[in-house]
Amino acid sequence: MMKYDLLLSGGFVIDPRNKINRVCDIGIKNGKIAQVAVGIDRNLATKPIDVSGKLVTPGLIDTHAHVFEYVTGRFGLEADMCGVDSGVTTLIDQGGPSCMTLPAFREYVVKPKKSRIFTYLSSYLVGGMEGHYYPSLYKPDCVDIGASVKSALANPDIVKGFKAHAELGGFARWGIEVIRQAAEIGAQAKLPIYIHFGQLWPLPSEGDNGIDADTILAQVVPLLKAGDILAHPFTRHPGGFVNRNGKVHAIVQEAIAKGLKIDVGHGSHFSYRMAQIALEAGILPDTLGADMHGYNTSVPKSSMAGTPDEHSDKDHMFFGQVKFSLVSAMSAMLALGLPIEHVVAMASWNPQRYFGLPDDIGHLGVGALADISVLNDDRGHFELTDNEGTKIISDRMLTPAFCFRDGIRHEVRSPILPQILAA
């Protein structure tokens, strides 16, 4: 009898939780990690796989996915296209389902998909139903604190927190009340809330109603608790971490000291210019989400009759031309000077511990589920561009090769992955 079902041999393994950062082998048995060591005999495995020259990490975790397909209209992507077909084993949907639609999310997304899927439940009753085009669906009257708490507590296996938006378009319409409600939901459920920063909706017809985008962070942070998550530190839109004078708000360091966490939430609003300002000010993000959705990602056209042929995307806050993914966002972090060990932690161990995920994912310890991502790790001269037109040069580029979820191999075949070319 063979000792291992699978053996990954010769890859450079980075496992931040277990402090592994070297070439070694990984033995897999019955869908779990059986051994991580140097020089495991290939004859002990039913199926040895040579991964020499590749980077091997715990199964990547995307902290900011939008995968409530069909129910959220053109906003929600097909989950496996963002997940295992892109080399990512675990997805956290941010605000797609609400307390009203969570049963459908479980039945039609969590259960049938090959990727491992959790959610941060929408604080709004509408969830993500094309709401980015209809801001009136996100007003305080469209929140039910009790129902949201009840839904989360009844589904602890998949609901790990809540999603809300602190941004100029909403504040100009309703002030801070929605964030007060979201904070109360998180407090009652004893779960984190994930807060979007940076303008999302256009201003109402009467203008900003006296709301200054640069005051939003300072208004919101006092309402939050340790473990809550601030998203989009590198946004190019007003109301983010960087003020109109090009300086990081002082409240950000106070938030970090208070125990709040920071998630990149890449999206089409990601800005290398803003990232460099924030990093130089000592703001180091904890986690890294892709934030791909149907408004910022070119996807195969829907075959469902009656859906809109197009929206006026070029007038939308999140229109963007530059393709991206979780792994390309990792490359962006490397290009900005973050160490590879921290970048891998941002997409594996840190999401596991900061987003309330099960302890048997996000690392390669013996007994953990065999969720593993295998990445191509190319060196050369690569030009990276954001949607502001800023270009930076990187000497290192990661792309997904394949992954394993519970020891089952999945090839990379997603049609939405960016094509990376040497400069």
N, C-alpha and C positions, 0 to 999 in steps of 0.2 A: 504493500500500500504506500502510495506517495504521501510525503509529509505535507505538501502544499498543493492546492489546486492551481494556483498561479504564482509565478515568481517574476517580479520586475527586477531586472539585473542591470547594474552599471549606471543608473541615473544619478544625477546630483540632487540629493534629497534635502529639502528645507522644511522642517517641521518646528515652528517657533515654540509651541507648547513644550515639546520634549527636547528642545535645544539641539536638534539635529541639523547640521549644515555641512554636508560632505557627500562624497560618492559612496553609496551603499545599496543594499538590496532589500526588497520588501517581499516577504512571503505572505500569501493570502490563503486562508482555509475557511470554507463554509461562509463566505461573504464577510469575513472579518480579518483584521490584521493579526497575523500569527507571529511574525518576527520581523524586526528591522535590524540588519547587521551587515557587516562587511564580509564579502566572500562566501555567501550562501551557495552551497553546491546545487548547480542547475539540475542535476539528476534527481534531486529530491522533489521536483515539481512536475505535475502532470503537463503543465503548459508554461515553459519559461518564455519570457518576453524580454528582448534586449532593448533597453531604453538608454543606451549609452549616448552621451552628448545632449540629452534632454534634461529639463528641469522637472522634478517630481515633487508635488506638493500635496498636502491634504486636499480633499475635494473642495473646489472653490465655492464660496458662498456669496451670492449676489444679494446685498442688503437692500437693494432698491429696484425691484422688478414690477412690471405692470402686465399681468398675465391672466386677467379675468376675461378671457377671449369671448367675443360675441356679446356678453352681458354688458360690458362697458363700451360697446360700440367699437369705433375704429381705434380707440385708445389702447385696448388690451391686446397683447400679442399672444401667439401660441406658446405655451410654456416651454416645451422641450426645445423649440427653436432658440430660446434664450438660455436654456438649461443644458442638458447633457449633449445636445447637438452642437453646442458652442463650447464644450469642455468644462461646463459649470455644473456641479452636482446638486446644488441647493439654491433655491430661490426664496426670497421673502417678498411677497407682493405688498406694495405700499399703498393701502387705501383703496384697493379695487372693490372688495366686498364690504358691505355694511352689516349691521345686525339683521337687516331684512333679507339680504341676499347671501349670507354666509352658508346656509345649507346647500345652495346651488354651487358655490365655490368648492365646497368639500366634495360634492358628488361629481362635478364635471371638470374640475381642475386637479385637486389634491389626489383623489383616488386613481384616476386613469392614467396620469402622466408618469413618464419614466423618471423625471426629475423629482427630487425631494422638495416639497413646497410647504411654506408657512405663510402667515399673513400678519401684518399690522392692520387691524380692522379700521375702516374709515370712522372718524368721529361723526361724520355726516350720514344721515339716513340714506342719501342717494348713492353713497359710495363713489365710484369713479365713472358713473354713467355719462360720458361725454360732457362732464361738468366743467371741463376747462373752457368749453364754449358757452356755458350757461352759468355765470357766476351766481345768479339768484338762487340756484339750488344749494348754495353753501352758506346761507345766512343763518343766524342763531335759531330761527324758528324751525330749521331743518335738522336740529340735533335733538336726540333723546338720550339723556345721560343714563337713566335707569336701564333702558333697553340695551344700550351698548355695553354696559357693565355686565348685565345678565348674559348676553350672548358670549362675551369673552370668557367669563367664568365657567360657562357650560361647555366650552370647546378649548380647553387648555392645551390640547395636543397640537393644535394648529394656530391658535391666536396667541401671539407673543407680545402684543402691544397695540398702540393706536396711532393713527396718522392724522395730522392737522396742518393747516397752512397759516403762516404769519406773514402776510405780504400786503403790499400797498393797495392793490385793487380791492381786497376785502376790507382792510382797515378804513379806506375811504368811504366804503358803503356802510359798515356796521361797527367800526371801532374794534376793540379787543375782546368783545364778548364771546366770540366763538372760541378763542384760545382759553378763556376762563373756563368754558364748558369742557373743552378737551382736557385741560389740567385736572378738572374735577373727575372726569371719567377715569383718567390714569390713576389718580389718588385712590378712588374707591375700589378699582380693580387691582390696585397694587402692581401695575404694569407700566412700562415706560411708554412715553409718547414721543413720536418722531415728528419734528417740526420742520416744515419747508420754509426756507427764507429766500428772498429774492422775488421781485414782482412776477406774478402769475397771470392775473387778469388785468385787462386795460382799465383805466380809470372810468368811473361813471360819467355821465354827460355833464354833471355839474362840477367836475374836476376833483381835486384831492381832498376837498372839504377840510383843509387845514392840517392834513396829516403829512408829516415829514417822514420820508422813508428812512432817514437816518436815526429816527427815534424808535423804530419798531423793536429792534433787538433789546434795547434798554427797558422797554415796556414788558417784554415777554419773559425774559430770563428770571425775574423775581417770582413768577408764577410756577416755575418748573422745579422739579425735584432731582436729586442725584440719580443718575442712570437714564434720565431723559436725553434725547438725541437731537442735536442741532444739525440740520442738513444744508448742503450746498455752500460751503465756505468759500468756494472759488467761482461763484456765479458772476456773470457779467451784468446782471440785472440789478436795478436799485433795490435797496433794502437788505443787502447781504452783509457779510462780515467787514467789507471795506467801504468806508464812507465816501462821500462825493469829493473829499479832499485827498483821496488816495491813502488813507490811514485806516488801520484796523481799529474797530471800536474797542475801547478799554473794557467794556462789559464782557468781551469774549474771554479774556483771561480770568475774570471773576467767575464766569460760568464754568470754566475748566476746573478752577479751584473748588467750586461747589460740587463737583462730581459729574457734571454733564459731559456727554461724549459728542464727538464730531464725526459725521459721515460725509464723504465727498459727494455722493449722489451726482455722478458725472453729468449726464444729460447733454443736450445741445447747448446749454447755457454755460458750460465749463469754459473758463478763461485762463490761459497760461499767464496773462498779465496779472490777474487777480490772485492766482495761485502763488506767483513769485512774491507779491506783496505780503500775503498772509504767512507764507513760510518764512520769509525774512523777519517777520515780527514774532516768530516762535510758535506759530499755530500749526501743530502737527496733527493731522486727522487720525482718528482711531480706526475707521473702517472705510470701505470703498464699495459703493454701489454703482451699477451702470446707469440706471434710470433710462432704459430704452422703452419707448412706447410708440403707438401708431402715429403720433404727431411729429416725432423727431426721427423716425426710423423708416427707411424704405422697405416695405413688406410686400409680399405677393398680393395682388388685388383680390378683394373678397369676392366670392361667387354668390353671395347672398343677395337675392333680388330685393330691391327697395332701399338698400343702403345708399347714403349720399355718394355720388361719383367723386366729389372732391370737396374740401373745405378751403377757405381762404388762408392757407397755411402761412403764406408770406406775411400776413398781417398778424400772425399769432406770436406770442412771446417765446414759444419754444420751437419755432421753425428753425431748421438747421440743415446745412448741406453736407457736413463732415460726418462720415460714418464712424461708429465707435461700438465698443462692447466692453464687457468686464475685463477681459484680458488686455485689450488695447488700452484701457484706462490704467491697468497696472504698468504698462509700458510708459504711459504719460507720467506716472508717479516716479518711475526710474529716471526719466529725462529731466525731471525737476530736481533730482538729486537725492531722493529718498533711498535709503539702503534697501537692498533686495529682501533682507530678512524682515524689515518692517512692512514692505509692500505685500509680501506673502501673508504676514500676520493680519494685515488689513482685510484680506479676502479669505481668511480661514479661522484661525484661533480667536481673533478679536470679535468677529461677529458671533461666534459660538457663545462666548462668555458675556458679551455686552448686550446681545439681542435675545437672550433667554432661550437659546436653542439646546437640544439634548446634549449631554456630555460625551456621547459616543460618536460625534462628528466634529470636524474642524481640526483634527490632529491624527497622527499615525501611531498612537500608542497601542501596545498589544491589547487586543480585545475590542478596539474601536471598530466601527463599521468600515468596511473597505471602500470608502469614498476617497478616490484619488484622482487628481488631475495631472496629466502629462503634457508639458508645454515645450514647444520649440523655443530655443534660446539662441537667437541669431545675433552676431556681432557685425558691425559695419557702420554705415553712414546713412541715417534715416531722418527724413524731414517730417515733422509732425505739425499739423495745423489745427487751429480751433476756428470757431465760427465768427470770431472777430477778425480773422485773417492773420493772427499772430503765428509766426513759425518759429519752432525751435528744432535743434539738431540733437539727435540721440545716437549713441554708439551701441545701443542694445535694444532688441525688439523681441517681445514675447508674443507667440501666437499659439492657439490651442492645437494639440495633436490628437489626443483622445482622452477619455476619462473612464473611470469605473464608479458605478454606484452599487453598493452592496456586493462588490466583486464582479459585477456584470459590465462588460466592456461596451462603450458607446463611441462610435466614430464621430468625428467633427464633420458636419454636413450642413450646417445652418446657412441659408441663403442671405442672411443679413449681416454676416461678419465682414468687417472692412478688409480690403485687400491692401496689404502693406508692401510697399516697394522701396527699394534702396534709393536714396537720393543721388 
